[in-house]
Amino acid sequence: MINLFLAYTNERGVMTRPACRLINNLPIYKNYLKDNFENAEWLAARIVNIPSSVI
């Protein structure tokens, strides 16, 4: 669903992008101990960054 929104807005000149990846998902940290990030993962799958200026 987020990909449809990103495609729709970008095709119309609004340069949206998904939120940054969670640090615990980066390859450098794959072997580190981690906790449950259920809420953070839920948010990361839905958050969209939008432009903050007209320039």
PyMOL commands that set and color helices and strands:
alter all, ss='L'
color gray80, all
select helices_A, chain A and resi 2-11+23-25+27-29+38-44
alter helices_A, ss='H'
color red, helices_A
select strands_A, chain A and resi 17-18+48-49
alter strands_A, ss='S'
color yellow, strands_A
deselect
rebuild
show_as cartoon
